[in-house]
Amino acid sequence: MVMKTRKLLWIILAIALLGVGLYFVLSRAEKAKTDEIGQAQALDITFNKQGELFFIASQKGDTLATIEIEIADNEQSRAQGLMYRKSIPENAGMLFIQDEEDIQSFWMKNTFIPLDMIFANANKNIVTIQTNTTPLQEWSYSSSAPALYVIEVNAGYCAAKGIKTGDTFDYNQ
């Protein structure tokens, strides 16, 4: 009986030590994630106007809105996107020009600004709008049809300007 009790105590002690060890490992991982977010928040990347973009109503061809844009047209600038920014101007955004027209997916990792993501095909027709994306999340927001262009603007912009699927856009540099 004493032998069984000692064995049981050793098992309980081992489980307790494993639990404490696991707690410290998870705490350290959470601290590292918090530190990463804190470092990212410290960066103050300013907007760099590289052109203008015009949203055009599908029905009448009227200009719905005009924004200043930064252009992400290479692998490095597309990977960076709007990550680590505290804000972008109200009437500004980023135009991503992809290498191929395909289903496009974007995530919000290290992105602190809620965004509307506008996906458009090679003819510059808007095929999908993902509104009010959630900052700092790693799940993907995707187009529902092949897209060559993605435009990111402040969350709520599409609703405020009446931009919808089927509308078009054009831009100049």
C-alpha positions in Angstrom: 0.0 0.0 0.0 2.8 2.4 0.9 4.5 1.6 -2.4 1.4 2.4 -4.4 0.9 5.7 -2.5 4.5 6.8 -3.2 4.1 5.9 -6.9 0.9 7.9 -7.0 2.6 10.9 -5.3 5.5 10.8 -7.8 3.0 10.7 -10.7 1.1 13.7 -9.2 4.4 15.6 -8.7 5.5 14.8 -12.3 2.2 16.1 -13.7 2.4 19.2 -11.5 5.9 19.9 -12.8 4.8 19.4 -16.4 1.9 21.8 -15.9 4.2 24.5 -14.4 6.7 24.0 -17.3 3.9 24.3 -19.8 2.6 27.4 -18.1 6.0 29.1 -18.4 6.5 28.1 -22.0 3.1 29.5 -23.0 3.6 32.6 -21.0 7.0 33.2 -22.7 5.4 32.7 -26.2 2.5 35.2 -25.3 5.1 37.7 -24.1 7.1 37.4 -27.3 3.9 37.9 -29.4 3.0 41.0 -27.2 6.6 42.3 -27.7 6.3 41.9 -31.4 3.1 43.8 -31.6 4.5 46.5 -29.3 7.5 46.9 -31.6 5.3 47.0 -34.7 3.2 49.7 -33.1 6.2 51.8 -32.5 6.8 52.2 -36.3 5.4 55.3 -37.8 5.4 54.7 -41.6 4.1 57.8 -43.5 2.0 57.7 -46.6 3.8 58.2 -49.9 1.5 59.3 -52.7 2.4 57.6 -56.0 -0.8 58.3 -57.9 -4.5 58.7 -57.9 -7.3 56.2 -58.2 -10.9 56.8 -59.4 -13.9 54.6 -58.5 -16.5 54.7 -61.2 -20.2 53.7 -60.9 -21.2 50.8 -63.1 -24.6 52.3 -64.0 -23.9 55.9 -65.1 -20.1 56.0 -65.3 -20.0 58.7 -62.7 -16.9 59.1 -60.5 -17.9 57.9 -57.0 -14.7 58.8 -55.2 -11.0 59.6 -55.8 -8.2 58.5 -53.5 -4.4 59.1 -53.4 -2.6 55.8 -53.7 0.6 54.1 -52.9 1.4 51.3 -55.4 2.6 47.8 -54.5 3.6 46.2 -57.7 6.6 44.0 -56.7 7.0 41.1 -54.4 8.6 43.1 -51.6 6.1 46.0 -51.6 3.1 43.6 -51.9 4.4 41.5 -48.9 4.8 44.7 -46.8 1.5 46.3 -47.8 0.0 48.4 -45.1 1.6 46.4 -42.2 3.0 48.3 -39.2 1.1 51.5 -40.0 -0.8 53.4 -37.4 -3.0 55.1 -40.0 -3.5 56.2 -43.6 -5.1 59.4 -44.7 -8.9 59.4 -45.0 -8.9 59.6 -48.8 -5.9 57.3 -49.4 -5.2 53.7 -50.0 -2.9 51.2 -51.5 -3.2 49.6 -54.9 -1.7 46.1 -55.2 -1.0 45.0 -58.7 -0.5 41.2 -58.8 1.6 39.2 -61.3 -1.4 37.1 -62.3 -5.2 37.3 -62.3 -6.2 34.6 -59.8 -8.1 34.2 -56.5 -6.3 36.6 -54.2 -6.1 36.3 -50.4 -4.8 38.8 -47.9 -4.4 38.7 -44.2 -4.2 41.3 -41.5 -1.1 40.1 -39.6 0.8 43.2 -38.3 -1.8 45.5 -39.8 -3.2 47.8 -37.2 -5.8 49.6 -39.4 -9.2 48.1 -40.1 -9.6 48.1 -43.9 -12.0 47.6 -46.8 -10.3 45.3 -49.3 -11.5 45.7 -52.9 -10.7 43.0 -55.4 -10.9 43.7 -59.1 -10.2 41.7 -62.2 -7.9 42.5 -65.2 -10.7 44.7 -66.7 -10.7 46.8 -63.4 -14.2 45.5 -62.6 -14.7 45.1 -58.8 -15.5 41.4 -58.2 -15.4 41.3 -54.3 -15.3 43.7 -51.4 -14.3 42.6 -48.0 -15.4 45.3 -45.6 -14.3 46.2 -42.1 -11.4 43.6 -41.8 -10.2 42.8 -38.3 -6.7 44.1 -37.5 -3.9 41.8 -36.4 -5.6 38.6 -37.5 -3.9 35.8 -39.5 -7.0 34.4 -41.3 -7.4 35.3 -45.0 -9.8 37.6 -46.7 -10.2 36.4 -50.3 -11.7 37.4 -53.6 -14.7 35.4 -54.8 -13.5 35.5 -58.4 -10.1 35.9 -60.1 -8.6 39.3 -59.4 -5.5 41.1 -60.7 -5.8 44.2 -58.5 -6.5 44.7 -54.7 -7.2 48.1 -53.3 -7.1 48.7 -49.5 -8.8 51.7 -48.0 -9.9 52.6 -44.5 -12.8 50.5 -43.2 -16.2 51.9 -44.0 -14.9 53.8 -47.1 -16.9 51.7 -49.6 -20.1 52.1 -47.7 -19.6 55.9 -47.3 -18.8 56.4 -51.0 -21.3 53.9 -52.4 -18.7 51.7 -53.9 -20.0 48.2 -54.7 -19.3 45.0 -56.6 -19.7 45.6 -60.4 -18.3 49.2 -60.2 -14.9 49.8 -61.9 -11.8 51.9 -61.2 -9.0 53.5 -63.0 -5.7 55.1 -61.8 -2.8 57.2 -62.9 0.8 57.5 -61.6 
